[in-house]
Amino acid sequence: MLPSQAANPYVAQQKILGFHDAASQADALAIAPYLSMNLSPQGKPSSDEVAGWTVDQVLDHAEQHSLPQCTEWMEKNRE
């Protein structure tokens, strides 16, 4: 088993699986996908707006943005 970063499939492809043909010696690529709730300093929503969110708004954001992003990372690593 080879470990890698979920959010950066390039690392798995170029640095881990390709290192001395490591892919041929492993049976799995292990990633730990995290839900990213990072906000851009100049992005939308602003940190001030998020500070006033209700629990439902946080969960809606996770469902609409964070989960799809995490799923995309997993799919790219599966490739």
FIPADO-594298 format. One line per 2 residues: their letters; for each residue x, y, z of C-alpha. Coordinates in nm, 2 decimals, padded with zeros to 4 digits. Layout:
REM FIPADO-594298
A = X/Y/Z  ...
***
This chain:
REM FIPADO-594298
ML = 00.00/00.00/00.00  00.13/00.35/-00.09
PS = 00.01/00.66/00.09  -00.07/00.99/-00.08
QA = -00.26/01.32/-00.04  -00.62/01.31/-00.15
AN = -00.63/01.68/-00.25  -00.33/01.65/-00.48
PY = -00.35/01.36/-00.73  -00.04/01.49/-00.90
VA = 00.16/01.38/-00.60  00.04/01.02/-00.63
QQ = 00.09/01.01/-01.01  00.43/01.18/-01.04
KI = 00.60/01.14/-00.70  00.47/00.82/-00.55
LG = 00.34/00.57/-00.80  00.61/00.66/-01.05
FH = 00.90/00.64/-00.81  01.12/00.35/-00.92
DA = 00.80/00.18/-01.06  00.64/00.16/-00.71
AS = 00.30/00.11/-00.87  00.39/-00.24/-00.98
QA = 00.48/-00.33/-00.62  00.17/-00.20/-00.45
DA = -00.18/-00.33/-00.44  -00.35/00.00/-00.33
LA = -00.31/00.37/-00.31  -00.42/00.50/00.03
IA = -00.56/00.85/00.06  -00.73/01.03/00.34
PY = -00.98/01.26/00.19  -01.08/01.55/00.42
LS = -01.37/01.79/00.38  -01.22/02.13/00.30
MN = -01.40/02.42/00.46  -01.13/02.67/00.36
LS = -01.24/03.02/00.26  -01.04/03.25/00.03
PQ = -00.95/03.58/00.20  -01.11/03.77/-00.09
GK = -01.36/03.50/-00.18  -01.73/03.46/-00.14
PS = -01.87/03.40/00.11  -01.66/03.63/00.32
SD = -01.53/03.52/00.66  -01.76/03.78/00.82
EV = -02.06/03.63/00.65  -01.96/03.27/00.75
AG = -01.91/03.38/01.11  -02.29/03.44/01.13
WT = -02.40/03.12/00.96  -02.64/02.88/01.13
VD = -02.56/02.51/01.16  -02.79/02.45/00.86
QV = -02.60/02.69/00.65  -02.27/02.52/00.74
LD = -02.41/02.18/00.65  -02.56/02.32/00.33
HA = -02.21/02.45/00.23  -02.05/02.12/00.31
EQ = -02.31/01.93/00.10  -02.30/02.17/-00.20
HS = -01.93/02.25/-00.21  -01.70/02.05/00.02
LP = -01.84/01.70/-00.05  -01.84/01.74/-00.43
QC = -01.48/01.87/-00.41  -01.38/01.58/-00.19
TE = -01.55/01.33/-00.43  -01.36/01.49/-00.72
WM = -01.03/01.44/-00.54  -01.11/01.07/-00.48
EK = -01.21/01.01/-00.84  -00.89/01.17/-00.97
NR = -00.68/00.96/-00.74  -00.87/00.65/-00.86
E = -00.77/00.72/-01.22
***
